[in-house]
Amino acid sequence: MQTQFELTNLEKAFAGRLEPFTQEYYRVPTDLFISKVDLKMPALPGMAFFIPDASKGSVKMLRDYDQPYSALALTAFPEVLIRAEDISLLRQYAEQRILNSGAQPSLSIEKRMESLRRAALLTVEELFKDPSAENIHRSRKVVGSFVYLLMKEPQAYMVLARLSSHDPYTLQHSVGAGVNSIILGKKVGFKNESDLVDIGMAGLLHDIGKVGVKPEIINKPGPLDEFEWEEMRQHPEIGYKIIKDVPTLSGVTKMAILEHHEEKHMGGYPHRIPWDQVGLYSKIVAIADIFNALTTDRSYSQARNPFDALKLIKEKLFHKIDDFLFQELVRIYAGDLQGLMPMEDPIVPNKDQKKAA
């Protein structure tokens, strides 16, 4: 599973995809540290820089670890070299610049949101390769940055809502479900940043259990047969087992990963529990999952526009979702409730509902 967009140099550093110079050194384009649009010179990371020494067939030091050095001076070189053991420091530097809203003040809200979305795609790609506690913690930082911008910049709300992509489905869907979960959580009244991060993490990680499902089932370009569905329906429990002992994830996040395919009338999976026992976070992720799946391009189906997706949910999938959350999702993406809502007023779920893992 690989991203299909061209990475910026900062994103290459964030993802650890820099080109090696030798076994001991890596190439680092200097525009990673400073660009022509920077009004304030960013502080350089605490690492040594080198340049190739063609006359000796080796490298020479340009700046030592603790030596003061101007970022502007780096513009004299198209690239520098760093030691292989400093790659982790460079990744931390790139992470800080991408995820810290104030680190790139010259970027518009649209550019910052797009940068965060791409960082999220790269993070999810690593998660599906290695769902370790370290990678999950890193993904939490990405989700936290989305939430911070949403809380700080009112216009970021709709910028985030309209972002779309044609990246590989599982990566894009995980990020999209996380984004939709945050937006819906904010719409229904969650104001605490920590709660919104928990909701976003549940959406981002809801399909992490698919790492335990055969790739040929995940990537099948068409409907699954009965035996394939039996294996696919195991992914919530697989996902829960992967994340249940991760201390940086809340209990409600973990339960949402387990419960997001439960349905009304006890018709879902994996445990067919009563609808009033399904957690609110789980219900938010469930509808975000379905909505994003319908509005994302797949190998065998074209993305629907938001109104058509909502109409399909109402007509064919209403047994899978909470009525009130559907109403709020309609208000976000379609605006006009006419023709989409049932006649009865939906029951408003208890926002304070918490379930421990």
C-alpha positions as CSV (number, residue, x, y, z in Angstrom):
1,M,0.0,0.0,0.0
2,Q,1.8,3.2,-1.1
3,T,0.8,6.8,-1.3
4,Q,0.3,8.0,-4.9
5,F,1.1,11.7,-4.5
6,E,4.5,13.4,-4.9
7,L,6.0,14.1,-1.5
8,T,7.5,17.5,-0.6
9,N,10.9,17.3,0.9
10,L,9.5,18.1,4.4
11,E,7.0,15.2,3.9
12,K,9.9,12.9,2.8
13,A,11.7,13.7,6.1
14,F,8.5,13.2,8.1
15,A,8.0,9.8,6.5
16,G,11.7,8.8,6.8
17,R,12.0,8.5,3.0
18,L,15.2,10.5,2.3
19,E,17.7,9.3,-0.3
20,P,20.9,7.7,1.2
21,F,24.3,9.1,0.1
22,T,26.2,6.2,1.6
23,Q,25.4,3.7,4.4
24,E,26.5,6.4,6.9
25,Y,24.9,9.5,5.4
26,Y,21.6,10.7,4.0
27,R,20.9,13.5,1.5
28,V,18.8,16.4,2.8
29,P,17.5,19.1,0.4
30,T,18.1,22.4,2.1
31,D,14.6,23.7,1.2
32,L,13.4,21.4,3.9
33,F,14.8,23.9,6.4
34,I,14.0,27.2,4.7
35,S,12.0,28.3,1.7
36,K,11.8,31.6,-0.2
37,V,8.5,32.4,1.4
38,D,9.7,32.1,5.0
39,L,9.5,35.5,6.8
40,K,11.1,34.1,10.0
41,M,14.1,31.9,9.8
42,P,13.2,28.6,11.5
43,A,15.7,27.2,14.1
44,L,17.9,24.4,12.7
45,P,17.7,21.0,14.4
46,G,20.6,20.0,16.6
47,M,22.6,17.9,14.3
48,A,25.8,18.0,12.2
49,F,25.6,19.0,8.5
50,F,28.1,17.8,5.9
51,I,28.8,18.4,2.2
52,P,30.5,16.0,-0.2
53,D,34.2,16.5,-0.7
54,A,34.8,15.4,-4.3
55,S,38.6,16.0,-4.1
56,K,39.0,13.5,-1.3
57,G,36.1,11.2,-2.2
58,S,34.6,11.7,1.3
59,V,32.6,14.4,3.2
60,K,33.5,17.5,5.1
61,M,31.7,19.1,8.0
62,L,29.7,22.2,7.4
63,R,28.3,22.6,10.8
64,D,28.8,20.6,14.1
65,Y,26.0,19.6,16.4
66,D,26.3,22.6,18.8
67,Q,27.7,25.2,16.3
68,P,25.6,28.3,15.6
69,Y,24.7,28.4,12.0
70,S,22.2,30.5,10.0
71,A,19.4,28.7,8.1
72,L,19.9,31.4,5.4
73,A,23.5,30.2,4.9
74,L,22.1,26.8,3.9
75,T,20.6,28.3,0.8
76,A,24.1,28.3,-0.7
77,F,23.8,24.6,-1.0
78,P,21.1,22.6,-2.8
79,E,21.5,19.8,-0.3
80,V,23.5,18.8,2.8
81,L,24.3,15.4,4.3
82,I,23.4,14.2,7.8
83,R,24.5,11.1,9.7
84,A,22.2,8.1,9.5
85,E,21.8,8.1,13.3
86,D,20.3,11.6,13.1
87,I,17.4,10.5,10.9
88,S,15.1,10.3,13.9
89,L,16.0,13.8,15.0
90,L,15.2,15.1,11.5
91,R,11.9,13.2,11.5
92,Q,11.0,15.0,14.8
93,Y,12.0,18.3,13.2
94,A,9.8,17.7,10.2
95,E,6.9,16.5,12.4
96,Q,7.1,19.7,14.4
97,R,7.1,21.9,11.3
98,I,4.1,20.0,9.7
99,L,2.0,19.5,12.8
100,N,2.6,22.8,14.6
101,S,0.2,25.3,13.1
102,G,2.5,28.3,13.9
103,A,5.6,26.7,12.3
104,Q,4.5,27.6,8.8
105,P,2.7,30.9,9.2
106,S,3.0,31.8,5.6
107,L,0.7,29.0,4.6
108,S,-3.0,29.5,4.1
109,I,-5.6,27.5,6.0
110,E,-6.2,25.4,2.9
111,K,-2.5,24.7,2.5
112,R,-2.1,23.8,6.2
113,M,-5.1,21.5,6.1
114,E,-3.8,19.8,3.0
115,S,-0.4,19.4,4.6
116,L,-2.0,17.8,7.7
117,R,-4.1,15.5,5.5
118,R,-1.1,14.3,3.6
119,A,0.8,13.8,6.9
120,A,-2.2,11.8,8.1
121,L,-2.1,9.6,5.0
122,L,1.6,8.9,5.5
123,T,1.0,8.1,9.2
124,V,-1.8,5.7,8.4
125,E,0.4,4.0,5.8
126,E,3.0,3.4,8.5
127,L,0.2,2.2,10.9
128,F,-1.0,-0.4,8.5
129,K,2.6,-1.7,8.1
130,D,3.3,-1.6,11.9
131,P,0.5,-0.8,14.3
132,S,3.0,-0.2,17.1
133,A,2.3,2.0,20.2
134,E,4.9,4.5,18.8
135,N,3.1,4.8,15.5
136,I,-0.3,5.1,17.2
137,H,1.2,7.9,19.4
138,R,2.4,9.6,16.3
139,S,-1.0,9.4,14.7
140,R,-2.5,11.0,17.8
141,K,-0.3,14.0,17.3
142,V,-1.6,14.4,13.7
143,V,-5.2,14.1,14.9
144,G,-4.5,16.7,17.6
145,S,-3.2,19.1,15.0
146,F,-6.5,18.7,13.0
147,V,-8.5,19.4,16.2
148,Y,-6.3,22.4,17.2
149,L,-6.8,24.1,13.8
150,L,-10.5,23.4,13.9
151,M,-10.8,25.0,17.3
152,K,-8.6,28.0,16.4
153,E,-9.7,28.8,12.8
154,P,-13.5,28.9,12.2
155,Q,-13.0,28.7,8.4
156,A,-11.0,25.4,8.8
157,Y,-14.2,23.6,9.5
158,M,-15.5,23.7,5.9
159,V,-12.0,23.5,4.4
160,L,-11.6,20.2,6.1
161,A,-15.0,19.0,5.1
162,R,-14.5,19.5,1.4
163,L,-11.0,18.0,1.2
164,S,-10.9,15.0,-1.1
165,S,-8.3,12.8,-2.7
166,H,-7.8,9.8,-5.1
167,D,-5.2,8.1,-2.9
168,P,-5.4,4.3,-2.2
169,Y,-8.8,3.6,-0.7
170,T,-7.8,2.2,2.7
171,L,-5.4,5.0,3.4
172,Q,-7.8,7.8,2.3
173,H,-10.8,6.2,3.9
174,S,-9.1,5.9,7.3
175,V,-8.1,9.6,7.2
176,G,-11.5,10.6,5.8
177,A,-13.4,8.7,8.5
178,G,-11.2,10.3,11.2
179,V,-11.8,13.8,9.7
180,N,-15.6,13.2,9.4
181,S,-15.7,11.9,13.0
182,I,-14.0,15.1,14.3
183,I,-16.3,17.3,12.3
184,L,-19.4,15.4,13.4
185,G,-18.2,15.3,17.0
186,K,-17.8,19.1,17.0
187,K,-21.2,19.6,15.4
188,V,-23.0,17.6,18.1
189,G,-21.4,19.6,20.9
190,F,-18.1,18.2,21.9
191,K,-16.0,21.2,22.8
192,N,-13.1,19.7,24.7
193,E,-10.0,19.1,22.5
194,S,-9.2,15.9,24.2
195,D,-12.6,14.4,23.4
196,L,-12.3,15.5,19.8
197,V,-8.9,13.9,19.6
198,D,-10.4,10.7,21.0
199,I,-13.2,10.7,18.4
200,G,-10.7,11.4,15.6
201,M,-8.4,8.6,16.7
202,A,-11.4,6.2,16.8
203,G,-12.2,7.2,13.2
204,L,-8.6,7.0,12.0
205,L,-8.0,3.6,13.6
206,H,-11.4,2.0,13.0
207,D,-10.1,-0.3,10.3
208,I,-6.7,-1.1,11.8
209,G,-7.9,-4.7,12.3
210,K,-7.8,-5.2,8.5
211,V,-4.1,-5.8,8.9
212,G,-5.2,-9.2,10.0
213,V,-7.4,-9.9,7.0
214,K,-6.0,-11.4,3.8
215,P,-4.9,-8.7,1.3
216,E,-6.7,-10.4,-1.5
217,I,-10.0,-9.9,0.4
218,I,-9.2,-6.3,1.3
219,N,-8.3,-5.5,-2.3
220,K,-11.0,-7.6,-4.1
221,P,-12.5,-5.4,-6.8
222,G,-16.1,-6.5,-6.2
223,P,-18.5,-8.0,-3.7
224,L,-17.2,-10.5,-1.2
225,D,-18.6,-14.1,-1.0
226,E,-19.9,-15.6,2.3
227,F,-16.5,-17.0,3.4
228,E,-14.7,-13.7,2.6
229,W,-17.3,-11.7,4.6
230,E,-16.9,-14.1,7.5
231,E,-13.2,-13.2,7.6
232,M,-13.8,-9.5,7.0
233,R,-16.3,-9.3,9.9
234,Q,-13.4,-10.3,12.3
235,H,-11.6,-7.0,11.8
236,P,-13.2,-5.1,14.7
237,E,-12.1,-7.7,17.2
238,I,-8.6,-7.9,15.5
239,G,-8.3,-4.2,15.7
240,Y,-9.4,-4.1,19.4
241,K,-6.7,-6.7,20.2
242,I,-4.1,-4.6,18.5
243,I,-4.9,-1.4,20.4
244,K,-6.4,-2.6,23.7
245,D,-3.1,-2.2,25.7
246,V,-2.0,1.1,24.1
247,P,-1.9,3.6,27.0
248,T,-2.3,6.7,24.8
249,L,-5.7,5.6,23.6
250,S,-8.8,6.2,25.7
251,G,-11.3,3.5,26.6
252,V,-14.0,5.1,24.5
253,T,-11.7,5.2,21.5
254,K,-10.9,1.5,21.9
255,M,-14.6,0.6,22.3
256,A,-15.4,2.6,19.1
257,I,-12.9,0.5,17.2
258,L,-14.6,-2.7,18.5
259,E,-18.2,-1.5,18.1
260,H,-18.4,0.6,14.9
261,H,-20.2,-2.2,13.0
262,E,-22.9,-2.8,15.6
263,E,-26.4,-1.9,14.4
264,K,-30.0,-1.2,15.5
265,H,-32.1,-4.3,16.4
266,M,-28.8,-6.2,17.3
267,G,-28.1,-6.9,13.7
268,G,-24.5,-5.9,13.4
269,Y,-21.2,-7.4,14.4
270,P,-19.1,-8.6,16.2
271,H,-21.3,-9.0,19.3
272,R,-24.8,-8.0,18.2
273,I,-25.3,-5.9,21.4
274,P,-28.4,-3.8,22.0
275,W,-28.3,-0.4,20.3
276,D,-28.7,1.6,23.6
277,Q,-25.5,-0.1,24.8
278,V,-23.4,1.0,21.8
279,G,-21.2,3.9,22.8
280,L,-21.8,7.4,21.3
281,Y,-18.2,7.5,19.9
282,S,-18.9,4.2,18.2
283,K,-22.1,5.6,16.6
284,I,-20.2,8.7,15.4
285,V,-17.5,6.5,13.8
286,A,-20.1,4.2,12.3
287,I,-21.8,7.0,10.3
288,A,-18.5,8.7,9.4
289,D,-17.3,5.3,8.1
290,I,-20.3,4.8,5.9
291,F,-20.5,8.4,4.6
292,N,-16.8,8.5,3.7
293,A,-17.0,5.1,2.0
294,L,-19.8,6.4,-0.2
295,T,-18.1,9.7,-1.1
296,T,-14.6,8.2,-1.9
297,D,-13.6,6.8,-5.3
298,R,-13.0,3.0,-5.2
299,S,-11.7,0.7,-7.9
300,Y,-15.2,-0.6,-8.6
301,S,-17.4,2.4,-7.7
302,Q,-17.3,6.1,-8.3
303,A,-17.6,8.6,-5.4
304,R,-21.1,9.9,-4.8
305,N,-21.8,13.6,-4.0
306,P,-22.8,14.2,-0.4
307,F,-26.5,14.6,-1.1
308,D,-26.7,11.3,-3.0
309,A,-24.7,9.5,-0.3
310,L,-27.0,10.8,2.4
311,K,-30.0,9.8,0.4
312,L,-28.7,6.3,0.0
313,I,-27.9,6.1,3.7
314,K,-31.5,7.1,4.5
315,E,-33.1,4.7,2.1
316,K,-30.8,1.6,2.4
317,L,-28.6,1.9,5.5
318,F,-30.6,3.7,8.1
319,H,-30.6,0.5,10.3
320,K,-26.8,1.0,10.7
321,I,-26.8,4.5,12.1
322,D,-28.1,6.8,14.8
323,D,-31.0,9.1,13.7
324,F,-29.8,12.2,15.5
325,L,-26.3,11.9,14.2
326,F,-27.6,11.4,10.6
327,Q,-29.6,14.7,11.0
328,E,-26.5,16.5,12.1
329,L,-24.4,15.0,9.3
330,V,-27.1,16.2,6.8
331,R,-26.8,19.7,8.3
332,I,-23.0,19.7,7.7
333,Y,-22.9,18.5,4.2
334,A,-26.3,19.0,2.6
335,G,-27.8,21.9,4.5
336,D,-31.4,21.2,3.4
337,L,-33.1,18.5,5.5
338,Q,-36.1,18.2,3.3
339,G,-36.4,14.8,1.8
340,L,-33.6,13.3,3.9
341,M,-35.0,13.2,7.4
342,P,-37.8,10.9,8.9
343,M,-40.9,12.6,10.1
344,E,-40.3,11.9,13.8
345,D,-37.8,14.0,15.8
346,P,-34.8,11.8,16.5
347,I,-33.7,11.0,20.1
348,V,-30.7,13.1,21.0
349,P,-28.0,10.8,22.4
350,N,-26.3,11.5,25.7
351,K,-23.0,13.3,25.0
352,D,-21.6,12.4,28.4
353,Q,-22.0,8.7,27.6
354,K,-18.7,7.0,28.3
355,K,-17.7,3.3,28.1
356,A,-14.5,1.9,29.5
357,A,-12.4,-0.6,27.7
